[in-house]
Every structure is written in C-alpha cells, then in structure tokens.
Amino acid sequence: MTTPDPAQSPNAATRAKAALKRDPWDLPDVSGLVVGVLGGTGDQGRGLAYRFARAGQKVIIGSRVAERAQTAADELGLGIEGAENAECARRSDVVIIAVPWEGHGKTLQALRDELTGKLVIDCVNPLGFDKKGAYALTPEEGSAAEQAAALLPDARVTAAFHHLSAVLLQDPDTERIDTDVMVLGEARADTDVVQALAARIPGMRGVYAGRLRNAHQVESLVANLISTNIRYKAHAGLRITDV
C-alpha cells in the first residue's frame, strides 16, 4: 500500500490554487518590524537605514565596532540606534546585509547563531573593478544571496535592494525614489514582507522576481547600472513594465 503524497492531497491543492488567486499587491503590515542593517556605516547601509527610519521603521545600524555604529546612528538621527553586529542581529526582526562583498562570507559565518530564524535580506553585489569599469563576479555558490543561504541554513534568506543609488538614499532633499526593487526568495510569506518594506519608501515598489537561484543576474545588473550612471551622469534605477 502506498502512502499518499501530501503535495497531491485535496487540502494542499486547495491551498495552492488559493495562493495563485491572491492579489499580489495584498501585502502585510510591516510597520512594527525592527529593521537591522549590517554594514550600516557604509554608504548603501546608511542610505537604507535613513530611508526606513524616515518612513517610520525602528532601525538599528550594525557594525563590527559598536562605537562606529553609534556614531553613524547619531549622524543620521531619526531615532536610529547603533550596535555591534551580533546585538543588531539579535534585536532585529528583519536584517539587511549591506556589507562589502569582500567581507560577506566572514561576517555571516560569525553571525550564524544570531541570525537563526531571522528574515535576512541580502543586497550585496559581488563586483570587480578595472580600467574598463565595473564587472560582475560569480561566487562559488552562484550569487551573494545563495552564499548567504548556504551559510545561514536556519535563517530565511531573501535578496533585494540591489539597484538603489546610495546618493539618492542619503539625500535628505530627495522626497521620492522612483524605482522598483526586485525581490527574490524561497517563501512567498517572506518575499511579501520584503515587498511591503520596499513600499514603505515613497516612490518605491517591491516586485517579486523569482527564487534565489535567479539572484546572480539581479546582482550582476548593478555593473550595467554603474556604466549607465557614469555615461549619463545619473542615478539610474529600474522600472518593471506591465505589472
């Protein structure tokens, strides 16, 4: 006698059909979540911390040195706090990874316990630079996000916020950032939360873009945007049409 496949059970089939019928823009309320930003003393991390705090989120900046994190938090204001990386991870509901690619793996290995059960958003872009400009690197795991998933098996890893201009993020005179954020992940509940967080920033929209195995091309596209920005003296972002 064979055991029925749970994936083929009537209840599972019903849930699958219901999920397909859900309004993709029916997103959860994330206003009460604490957002931690590891690498929050760098340009991208500071910019994201500033935007989320300005949108009303509770934000904690993380750094290897607590004093450095607190200095950055004091400079940004808006109730942002600074802490050493491990404390930042422990106290946050959602943790954004915005560290330099060179320190990505080492940082995550050291925080495996603190990131257990957390929703992690990796926005790191593995890039190299030479006299021809920026170019994409290919990590052994396939992408920075997949490396994060391998190093953090007990966390819920997603990928997003790769294509944002650090200049615009940090500019207090910029009221809106008109761009889409490509969101990748394995569980719809997690990508919905990330999309909802993106929507907290005026002008921004989170758009689901597939599972983590598709993260490499999303991360790599930053090299193209850097070339665009240099040629046109711009702060280019992305818009997804017909969605």
KOLTOR-558539 format. One record per residue (C-alpha): x, y, z. Coordinates in nm, 4 decimals. Example, Ala and Ser with C-alpha at 12.3 -4.5 7.8 and 13.67 -1.06 7.14 Angstrom:
KOLTOR-558539
       c1       c2       c3
   1.2300  -0.4500   0.7800
   1.3670  -0.1060   0.7140
END
This chain:
KOLTOR-558539
       c1       c2       c3
   0.0000   0.0000   0.0000
   0.1443   0.3357  -0.0993
   0.1347   0.6452   0.1155
  -0.0475   0.9430  -0.0439
   0.1781   1.2290  -0.1465
   0.0880   1.5248   0.0821
   0.1626   1.7626  -0.2025
  -0.1190   1.5991  -0.4013
  -0.3758   1.5972  -0.1204
  -0.7010   1.7922  -0.1675
  -0.6037   2.0380   0.1084
  -0.2630   2.1076  -0.0472
  -0.4185   2.1511  -0.3902
  -0.6772   2.3894  -0.2490
  -0.4092   2.5972  -0.0778
  -0.2019   2.6096  -0.3964
  -0.4990   2.7321  -0.6005
  -0.5857   2.9907  -0.3366
  -0.2275   3.1210  -0.3408
  -0.2412   3.1676  -0.7177
  -0.5620   3.3676  -0.6861
  -0.4251   3.6006  -0.4190
  -0.3848   3.9650  -0.5106
  -0.0040   4.0044  -0.5433
  -0.0314   4.3565  -0.4040
  -0.2112   4.2438  -0.0886
   0.0936   4.2799   0.1356
   0.1311   4.2543   0.5139
   0.1591   4.5414   0.7598
   0.5304   4.5660   0.8415
   0.5273   4.8992   1.0236
   0.6045   4.7384   1.3600
   0.9093   4.5400   1.2473
   1.2565   4.6330   1.3713
   1.4967   4.6597   1.0782
   1.8648   4.5913   1.1385
   2.1260   4.6954   0.8825
   2.4567   4.5100   0.8983
   2.7111   4.7245   0.7220
   2.5090   5.0257   0.8197
   2.8136   5.2510   0.8366
   2.8773   5.2161   0.4608
   2.7041   5.4309   0.2011
   2.4386   5.1776   0.0980
   2.3693   5.0684   0.4546
   2.3451   5.4245   0.5827
   2.1118   5.5137   0.2976
   1.8774   5.2228   0.3635
   1.8806   5.2889   0.7378
   1.7947   5.6546   0.6777
   1.5091   5.5770   0.4371
   1.3471   5.3151   0.6578
   1.3751   5.5331   0.9680
   1.2333   5.8268   0.7736
   0.9409   5.6006   0.6755
   0.8733   5.5249   1.0405
   1.0505   5.1903   1.0932
   1.2545   5.1248   1.4052
   1.6125   5.0876   1.2729
   1.9341   4.9567   1.4265
   2.2671   5.0018   1.2493
   2.5209   4.7244   1.2949
   2.8994   4.7389   1.2676
   3.1949   4.5324   1.3829
   3.2648   4.8179   1.6254
   2.9706   4.9369   1.8344
   3.1090   5.2905   1.8685
   3.1313   5.3275   1.4917
   2.7714   5.2140   1.4555
   2.6534   5.4579   1.7213
   2.8390   5.7448   1.5551
   2.6652   5.6719   1.2248
   2.3298   5.6428   1.4038
   2.3801   5.9767   1.5793
   2.4669   6.1437   1.2492
   2.1504   6.0108   1.0830
   1.9177   6.0826   1.3756
   1.5507   5.9797   1.3386
   1.5751   5.7543   1.6440
   1.8215   5.5180   1.4752
   2.0336   5.3155   1.7173
   2.3819   5.1739   1.6712
   2.5136   4.8415   1.7977
   2.7773   4.5776   1.7390
   2.6738   4.3363   1.4615
   2.5698   4.0488   1.6872
   2.3496   4.2693   1.9059
   2.1979   4.4319   1.5983
   2.1075   4.0891   1.4596
   1.9602   3.9676   1.7887
   1.7393   4.2740   1.8368
   1.6064   4.2952   1.4803
   1.3104   4.1223   1.3166
   1.4481   4.1769   0.9672
   1.8213   4.2014   0.8978
   1.9588   4.3651   0.5829
   2.3061   4.2529   0.4764
   2.4820   4.5556   0.3246
   2.8463   4.4705   0.3942
   3.1223   4.4859   0.1284
   3.1418   4.1702  -0.0808
   3.4946   4.1021   0.0433
   3.3663   4.0580   0.3990
   3.0318   3.8983   0.3161
   3.1086   3.5353   0.3932
   3.3157   3.6016   0.7050
   3.0517   3.8332   0.8503
   2.7689   3.5862   0.8026
   2.9666   3.2914   0.9357
   3.0265   3.4843   1.2575
   2.6549   3.5664   1.2970
   2.5016   3.2291   1.2165
   2.3551   3.1828   1.5647
   2.2231   3.5391   1.5970
   2.0540   3.5163   1.2555
   1.8775   3.1875   1.3264
   1.5068   3.2277   1.2500
   1.5516   3.5813   1.1185
   1.4299   3.7171   0.7874
   1.7535   3.8152   0.6123
   1.7623   4.0475   0.3097
   2.0891   4.0267   0.1179
   2.1589   4.3305  -0.1017
   2.5285   4.2663  -0.1654
   2.6583   4.2893  -0.5228
   2.9728   4.0843  -0.5991
   3.1596   4.3179  -0.8336
   3.5128   4.3732  -0.9554
   3.6593   4.6912  -1.0981
   3.9362   4.7505  -1.3503
   4.0270   5.0159  -1.6067
   3.7285   4.9070  -1.8190
   3.4865   4.9695  -1.5321
   3.2679   4.7501  -1.3134
   3.2091   4.3829  -1.3909
   3.0201   4.1008  -1.2216
   3.1888   3.8308  -1.0172
   3.0420   3.4820  -0.9832
   3.0637   3.3399  -0.6307
   3.1170   2.9667  -0.5916
   2.7580   2.9328  -0.4660
   2.6237   3.1239  -0.7673
   2.5434   3.4566  -0.6019
   2.5851   3.6502  -0.2782
   2.2294   3.5566  -0.1791
   2.2944   3.1872  -0.2353
   2.6140   3.2138  -0.0338
   2.4111   3.3692   0.2470
   2.1574   3.0857   0.2283
   2.4364   2.8276   0.2457
   2.5995   2.9953   0.5444
   2.2701   3.0616   0.7249
   2.0685   2.7391   0.6902
   1.8407   2.8320   0.9802
   1.7600   3.1824   0.8534
   1.5008   3.2852   0.5916
   1.7200   3.4388   0.3231
   1.5847   3.6734   0.0569
   1.7520   3.9141  -0.1843
   1.6507   4.2732  -0.2626
   1.7560   4.6420  -0.2731
   2.0489   4.5829  -0.5118
   1.9815   4.8595  -0.7625
   1.9385   5.1644  -0.5411
   2.1545   5.4733  -0.5602
   2.3329   5.5349  -0.2308
   2.3464   5.9035  -0.3231
   1.9679   5.9289  -0.3539
   1.9080   5.7167  -0.0451
   2.1147   5.9526   0.1688
   1.9936   6.2796   0.0173
   1.7518   6.4485   0.2621
   1.6154   6.6673  -0.0188
   1.5029   6.3660  -0.2217
   1.1436   6.3017  -0.1152
   1.0744   6.0095  -0.3508
   1.2918   5.7412  -0.5061
   1.1059   5.6311  -0.8173
   1.2248   5.2769  -0.8735
   1.1241   4.9143  -0.8474
   1.3003   4.6680  -0.6181
   1.3416   4.3132  -0.7473
   1.2699   4.0711  -0.4620
   1.3832   3.7083  -0.4629
   1.3264   3.4297  -0.2140
   1.2009   3.0802  -0.1470
   0.8844   3.1527   0.0557
   0.6049   3.3840  -0.0514
   0.5403   3.4977   0.3047
   0.8994   3.6230   0.3241
   0.9084   3.7949  -0.0149
   0.5743   3.9599   0.0670
   0.7302   4.1131   0.3785
   1.0263   4.2432   0.1766
   0.7949   4.3872  -0.0885
   0.5940   4.5573   0.1849
   0.9104   4.7066   0.3349
   1.0134   4.8434  -0.0039
   0.6709   5.0052  -0.0390
   0.7284   5.1959   0.2857
   0.9747   5.4187   0.0995
   0.7885   5.6790  -0.1108
   0.8144   5.6090  -0.4836
   0.9500   5.2594  -0.4342
   0.7805   4.9303  -0.5175
   0.8870   4.5732  -0.4474
   0.8293   4.3266  -0.7316
   0.8709   3.9506  -0.6959
   1.1461   3.8320  -0.9328
   1.1894   3.4612  -0.8627
   1.3763   3.2254  -0.6344
   1.7281   3.2708  -0.5021
   1.8767   3.0730  -0.7898
   1.7952   3.3778  -1.0045
   1.9845   3.6203  -0.7815
   2.3088   3.6231  -0.9802
   2.1718   3.8182  -1.2767
   1.9972   4.0635  -1.0441
   2.3195   4.1280  -0.8524
   2.5209   4.1464  -1.1767
   2.2933   4.4098  -1.3314
   2.4448   4.6650  -1.0957
   2.7579   4.6633  -1.3149
   2.5416   4.7778  -1.6074
   2.3755   5.0484  -1.3985
   2.7159   5.1794  -1.2893
   2.8132   5.2131  -1.6560
   2.4836   5.3897  -1.7294
   2.5314   5.6303  -1.4416
   2.8847   5.7190  -1.5500
   2.7847   5.7831  -1.9107
   2.4714   5.9861  -1.8325
   2.5793   6.1376  -1.5006
   2.2653   5.9896  -1.3456
   2.1425   5.7774  -1.0538
   1.9592   5.5184  -1.2615
   1.7134   5.2681  -1.1181
   1.4719   5.0144  -1.2659
   1.1046   5.0043  -1.3554
   0.9221   4.6806  -1.4402
   0.6553   4.7410  -1.7063
   0.3052   4.5903  -1.7298
   0.2986   4.4847  -1.3635
END
